[in-house]
């Protein structure tokens, strides 16, 4: 039989934790309303709680004991205000991080994913669909697997799960589908004054890889339901301005019977009593709904899993997959366990599914997109180049490494002797035109094709002011940083298949005094890259100009403290970047349309990527 399994799980909550104490202070200062302290204090349940030794304040008692929320994860510090979201993680950022973890957890590569499905009610932009944009951070330009974006909140994951299974049943060649739900609910609360939604909602993304396998016994998703109750259509949503509207009483009055009906329907179909399931994972909407659902459906307290809402808040459609993630992380999921879920929310949507935990399957991955591709790197002996080379070796690329002289080449040969079958070495002093031209002729004669060209070589010069730079220094720096690349690329232009990447510099934007030769040569290279990109675009080839901020190696070692501070201040860089992170993003820039953590804009056909620059500087 065909089984549909959760083979990879990923979860990314907002980075800032908002506590009940913080919300309590907002109430005391008059920023929130709707909470009646005196009414709680005079209530029988609070009096009994205090008499039994409880220490919660009236608000903490209401928020945690009654509503079921201790903390909530947000992408901005509390309280949420609109300007803070210019620099905050978006629903896309959260989805990228959760997706990366899920694919790795499945033991797959992004190229193994046959379809990309994302649901959200708080997309980072109006268009294109979030799924199409998410995919750009994981697979190369020629990947044609379909995407599906769904505007849905609490039930979005459940709807996409059913659609994914239907897709797999109709397309026998589909093996793996990524399903993500991502939400930044806190941004809907910027103008909110009612304490209930502020206390309830959190931000996160949860991702699963759904895989089709064959087996003799049932595993994975067993039953799934999706319905819609139009009586809820006007009582929970967000208006055109992005402000939340919500009538908790009506939402509860409809959500509770709807979730109970799904539980009864699925358990009846499986001929099981609700108490026989190992875990019930509800949409983590809070005690007001969950406890009533459990009581009416006969769900025992010890199988009703609500740790997600207690720790992270109401995560909308990410609640259920986050529950699976947290249970797996806590090593509480064992093969054969029978799980039951139920969800209800925005637009009156409601549903649920049952799931039998499988044994972990093993897959053969298609591997890296760069496997067997040929990459030429100039200036291969530097720290940044070394990290880039290590990354490319892991992805099984074939490398041609340029060194300044034979001594440097021999040092690299020794360092990479275990990979001698996939690495070759060439030498040339890039400051000497004759040696560069000789290397260009040799490569042109010997190479039938070249997939990627990385110009990493650079001479920093003396870091002197323009009036102090000699003509000879200016000429040498210009040739290493700019002219040599032109000679080599012009000679190899017919051989290059995919991408030319130039490693630029923050010095072009930082504008500190000194380093005139270096800055002028980099700007000349940048200008020529614009022209090259225009020509290569017609040939379906790409040119990327990659400008890292101040790296914790290389040129930073030659700058004094004042120059480093001035450079970082100019681009609002928070801290020095480790070369490993830059190298990873350089390699991804070779073949991915988008790279996470890097601001990008086109200059004509040239893709310029700036790393470590603050977001608003490029908005």
N, C-alpha and C positions, 0 to 999 in steps of 0.2 A: 504494500500500500504506500501511497505518497503521504509523507509526514511533513509538517510545516513547523520548523523549529526556530527558537531564538538562539542563534549560535554566537552572536556577539552583542554585548551590552555596553553602553556608554552613557555617562551622566555628567552634566556640568551645571552646578548651581551658581547663582550670583555670588560674587566674591565678598560682599559686605553683609554681615549678619545684623539684622534689626531685632532688638530684644523687646520684651514686654515692658521693661523699665523705661526704654526710650519712648515708647508710645504713651506710657503713663505720664511722663513729663509733658508731652504735647497736650494731653487732656488737662493737666493741671494748669498749663499756661494758656489755655483757651483756644488752641489751634484746632482741636477736634471736639466733636460733641456726640451726643447719643448715648453716653454712658452715665448712669445714675448711681453714684457711689452709695448714697444713703439707702437706696432701694436694695442694693446687694447686701449691705451691712445688716439691714433689718430682715433679710430673707432667712427662712428656716435652714436651708442647705448651707449657707455660709456660717450660721451660728453653730451648726453641728460640726462643720469642718474645723472651726476654731476650737471648739470644745474637745475635739479629738487630737489636738496638738498641732493643727495646721498653721503655717506661718505666712501663707500668701496674703498680700494686700488684697483689698476688694477687686482691683483691676486684674492683678495676676490670677486671682481665683477665677474671675470671669473668663479671661483670655486662655488660660491653660486648662483649668479644671473643667469649665463649662464648654468653652469653644474648641479646645484641643490644640492650641497654638502656643509654643514656647518661644520659638525663634522663627524668622523668615529670612530667606536669602534674597538679597537685592543686588542689582548691578551698580547702584550708587549708594553712598552713605545716606542714612536717615537724617532729615526728612527728604523725600524725593522732590526735586525742583527741576523744572525744564532745562535750564542751562547745563546742569550736571550731565545730561544725556548726550551732549556733544562729544564728550570724551569717554563715555561709558561703553561697556560691551553691549552690543545689539543682539537681537534675536538671531541674527546670522552668526555673530561671533560665538555665541553659546552653542549653536548648532554645529559649527565647525569642530569645536573641541569635543563635543559628545560623539560626533561622527567618527573622528579620528580614533577615539578610544574604542568604539564599537567594532570598527573594521579590524583593528589590531587584535582585539579580543577574539574575533572570529578566526584569526589566523589567515586572513585574506589580504589581498592588495586592493586598492580602489578599482583597479581595472577588472576585478572579478565581479563587481556589482553590476547587475543587469538592469536595475531600475532604481531611481531615486525619488522618494516620496516624503514630502514635508508638510506638516500642518501647523498653523499658527493663527492667532487673531491679532497679533502685534508684530506684523512684518516690519523689517528694517526700512523698507521702501515700498512704494505702491506697485512698481513693476520693474523688471520681470518677476515672475514667480520665484519664491525663495528657493525652491528645489533646484531650479536651473542655475541660480547663482551659487548655491552650495556646491553643486557638482564641479564648478569651475576651479575649486580649491583642491581637487583631488585627482582629476583625470586630464589627459592632454586634449588638445584641440580636436583631434580626429575621433574622439570617443563619441559615438552616436546613440548611446543608451538613453531611453526616454526618461523624462522627469514628470512629476505630478505635484502641483502645489494646491493645498486645500485651505480655504479660510474657515477655520473651525477652532474652537477653544477646547472645552473640557472633553469632548468626545472625538477630537480630531485623530488621535492615535488609533482609536478603535475603528473608526471609519476606514482609515488607510490600511489597517491590518486586514480587514475584510476584502478591500479592493485588491490588495497585494496577493492574497490567496486566490481570488478569482482570476487575476492575471496569470499566476503560475499554472493554474488548471487549464487555461486556454492557450498557453504558450509553453509547450514542453521543454523548450530550450532554456527557459529562465530557471536559474538555480538560486540566485541570491538577490534579495531586494532590501535596500536600506529604507527604514521607516523612522522618521524623526518628528518629534513634537517639540517646539521651542516657543518660549513666551517671555516677554518682559512686561509683566502685569503692573509692575510698580509705576511705570510711566503713565498709566491710566489714573494714578492716584494723586497726581500733582495738585489737583484742585479739589481733592476729596476732603470732606470734613467729617463724615460719619466714621466712627472708630471701627465699625465692623469690617468693611473691606480693607481698611488699612491694617487691621490686625490679622487678616486672613491671607492675603495674597503674597506669593513669592515669585522669583524669577529663576528660570532654569531651562535646560534642554535635555531631553533623554532620547537616546537613539538605540535601535536594535537592528541587527542584521537577521532578516528572516530567510532561512534556507530550506529548500525542498530536498528531502532525502527519501530513500526507499527503505522500508522495514517490514518485518513480519508482525510487529505489535504496534498498537497506536501510541504515538508520542506527539508532543507539541500541541498546537492549537486543535481542539476537538470540536467545540461548538462556538459560534460567534453570532451576535445579534446586533442590529442597528435599527433604530426607529426615531421618529420625531413627534413631539407633542406640541402642536401649534398654540396651545393655551399659554405657553411660556414665551412666545416669540417677542412680546413687547416688554418683558420684565427683567431682562439681563442682557447687557451689551455695552457697546461704546459708541458715542455719537461721532459726528464728523470731525469735531474738534479733538477727539481722542480722550474724552472724559467718560469715566465709567458711569453707567446707570444700572441700578440693581434694586429690586424689591425682595428682600430676604424672605419675607413670609410666603409670598407667592412662589418663589423659587423652591422653597422647602416643600410647600404643599403639593407641588407637581413632581419634584425630583424623587421624593421618598417613595411614592407608590410606583413610579416608573422603574426605579432601580429594583424594587422588590419583585415586580413582575418579570424582569429579566432573570433575576436569581431563580425564581420559581420555574420559569420556562426552561432554562438550561439544566437545572438540577433534575427536573422531571424528565427531560429528554435523555439524560444520562442515568436515570433510575437510581439517583443517589439522594440521600438526605443531606441538607446543607452542612450539618455537623460532621459529615464524613469527609469533607474536603480538608486538605492540610492547611491551606491558607485562603482567606478571603481578602483580596486587595481591592478596596473600593476607591473611587475617585476621592482624593484626600481633601474633601470640601469642608471638614470640620465636624464636630460632634453633633451639631444640630440636625444634620442630615444622616451622617453615618450611623450614629447610635440608634436613631429611629429605624433606619433600614435594617440594621442587624436585629433589633428586637422583633420587628414584624416578620422578618424572613427566618428567624430562628438561628441566626449566626452566633455561635459561642464567642465569648470575649477573647478566649485564648487563641483563636485562629483569625480574628479580625485585625489586620495589619494596618496600623496608622502611624508608624514611626516617621514616614515622610512628612506628613503635615506638622507633626510636633517639632521636627528639626528644621524644615525648610519652608513651611507654609503650604497653602493651597497652590499647587503648581499647574493648575489647569490640566490640559491633556497629557502633560508629562508625568502626572502622578503615578499612574499604573506602571509604565515602564521603569520609572525611578524606583518603584517598590520592588520590582524584580531585581534591579541593579543592587539595591541596598541589601536585600536578602542574600543575593549571591556573594556580595562583598563580606557579609557577616558569616558566610559558609553555612547558611541555614537552608539552602536549596539542595535536595538530594534526588537523584534519579528515581522516577516513579511517583514523586509527589504530585498530587492532583490539586490544581489551583483554580480559583474562581474569582472573577472580577465583575464589577458593575460600575457604570459611569453615567452621569447626566449633567447637562449644563446649557451653555449658550444656544439660543434659538430653539430650545426644547428638544435638542438631540439627546438620545440616551441609548445605552446598549451595554454590552459586556461580552466576555468570552471565558471559556474554560481551557485549561492547559495542563498537560502532563509533562513534568520535567524529564528531559531525555538525558542519556549519557552524552558526554561531549563528543561530537563527531570530528573526524579529521578530514581536512580538505587538502587537495593539491592546488596551490595558488598559481595563477598566471605569472606571478612575479612582477618585478619592477618594469616600468615602461622603458627604463634606460638600459636594460639588459642587452648586451651585445652592441650597443650604440657606441660610436667613436667620438671622443671628446679631446680636443686640443686645448692645452692650457699654457699660456705664456707666464713666465715668472713663477715657476712651480716650486720654488724653494722657500717662499715666505710662510709665515704662520697661517694666514688666511687660506693660502693655496693648499697648505698641508691638510687643513680641516676639510676643505672642499674635495681634495683627492680621496681622503678616507671615506667620505660620504659616497662618492662615485664608485669606489671599490665595493662597498657594501651593496650597491645596486647593480653590480656586475657589468659596469661599463668598460669599454676598452679605451685606454688613455694614451695620449701622446703628450709627454711632458717636456716643456722647454726649460732649459737651464742656461745660465750665462756662459759657462765654460765647462770643460771636461771634469774638473775637480768637483764642481757642484753636481754634475750628472752622476758621477760615481758615488757620491754621498746618497743621492736619492735611490740609485740602484740597490745599494746596500739596505736602505730603509724599507724598500718595497720588494725585496728579493723573493718573498713568498708569493708574489703576484706577477712574476716575470713574464708569464704567458700572455698577460693582458695589458702590459705596460711597456711602452718604448720611449726612448729619450732622444732629444735633439738639442743641439747647442748653438748659440749665437749671442754675441754681445749686441743688444738692441740699440746701443748708443753709436754703433758703427754701421753706417748705411750698407757697406759692401757685405758685411756678414748677414745682415737682415735679408738682402736681396738674394744671397746664396741660399739661405734657408728657405726662402719663398720658392725658389726654383726647385729645390730638392723635394719639398713637400708636394708641389704641384705635379712633379714627375712620379712620385711614389704613391700618392693617394688616389684611389679611384673615386672615393667620396669621403665626406667628413660631415658628421651629423651636427656637432656643436663646436663652436669656437668661443673660448673664454679669454678675453684679454685682461689678465690680472697683473701683469708686470707694471711696475711703477717706480720712478725715481722721485724722491721727495725734494731733491736739491738741498740747498743750504738753509732753507727756511728764512732767507734774508728778505729785507725790504727791496722793492724794485730798484732803488738807486744804488743798492749794494750788490746787485746780481751782475756777474760778468756775462758778456756775450757768449762765451764758451759754455758756461753753466746753463744759460737759457737754451742754447742750441742742443746740448746733450739731453736735458730734461724733456724738451719738446720731442726729440727723436724717440726716446724710450717710451714716453707716455702716449704719444699720438702718431708720429710718422711711421714707426715700425708696424703698428697695427694696420695702418692703411696699406702699406706695402704687402703685408702677409695676406690680408683679406682680399685685396684686389687680385692677387695671384691665385687665390683659392675660391674666388666667388662662384665659379662654375661647379666646384666640388661640394660646397656647403649646402646641406639639405634643409636644415631646420632653423637653427638660431645662432646669432652672434650676440654675445653678452659682454658688455664693457663694464668693468668695475670702476665707477666714478668716485667722487669724493664729496664729503660734507664741506670741504674747503671752498667749493664753488658757491655755497650759500652762506657760510659762516662769516666771511668778510673780516677775519682778524688780520692784523698787520703782519707782514712776513709771508714767506713761502710763495713769492710772486711767480717764480718759474713753474712751480708745481701747479698753482691755480690756473695760470694762463694756458698751460699744456692740457690740463683737464677740460677747460672750457673749449679749447680748440677741438679736442676729441669729441666732446658732447655735440658741438655744431656739426661735425662731419657725420656723427652717428645719425643725425636727423636726415641728412642727405642719403646716407646708405639705406636707411629704413625705407625711404620713399621708393628707391630702386628695388630693394628686396621684396617689398610688399607686392609688387607686380609679379614676382616669381613665387609667391606664396611662402616666403621665408620671413622670419621675424628678427628684429633687432631690439635688444633690451639694454637700457642704460641704467645700471644699478648703483644707487648712491647710498652707501651705509653711513650712519652717524659715526660718532667717535667709537672705535673698536678698542677693546682692552688688549691691544697688541699693535705691532707695526708702527704706523705714523704717530700714534698716541705716545709711544715711547720717546719720540723726538721732540714732542711739544712740551713747553713748560706749563706749569699749573695754570697760569693766567690764560694762556692760549686755549687749553682744554676747556676751562670754564667758560670763556667767551664763545667758543664754538658750540658747546652744549646749550648755552643760553640762547644763542641765535636761532636754534631750531627747537628749543624747549625740550631737549633730551634730558631724561631724568637720571640715567646712570650709564656707565660704560657698558657696551654690549660685548658679551663673550664671542670670540671668533667662531665657535661651534654653531651658534645661532645664525650668524650671518652666512656661514658656509651652507647651512641647510636651506636657507631661503634663496641663496644664489642658485643652488642646484635645482630647486623647485621652479625658479624663474625661467629655467631653460625650456621647460615643456608645459607648465601649467598656465592657464589663462589668468588666474589670480593666485596670490600668495598671501596667506593670513599674516597679519602684523605689519604689512608693508603698504604704505600709501602709494597709489599709482595714478598716473595721468598720461594721456597721449600728447606728444608734441608732433603733430602730423601723424605719421605712421610709427613713430618711435615710442615705445613704451618706456617711460621713465618711472623707476621705482625708488622711493625714498624710505629708508629703514631707520626707525627710532625717532622720526619726526612726529610731533604731536598732531593729532587728527585735525584740529581746527585750523592749523596753518595751511592746510591744503583744501579746505572745504569751500 
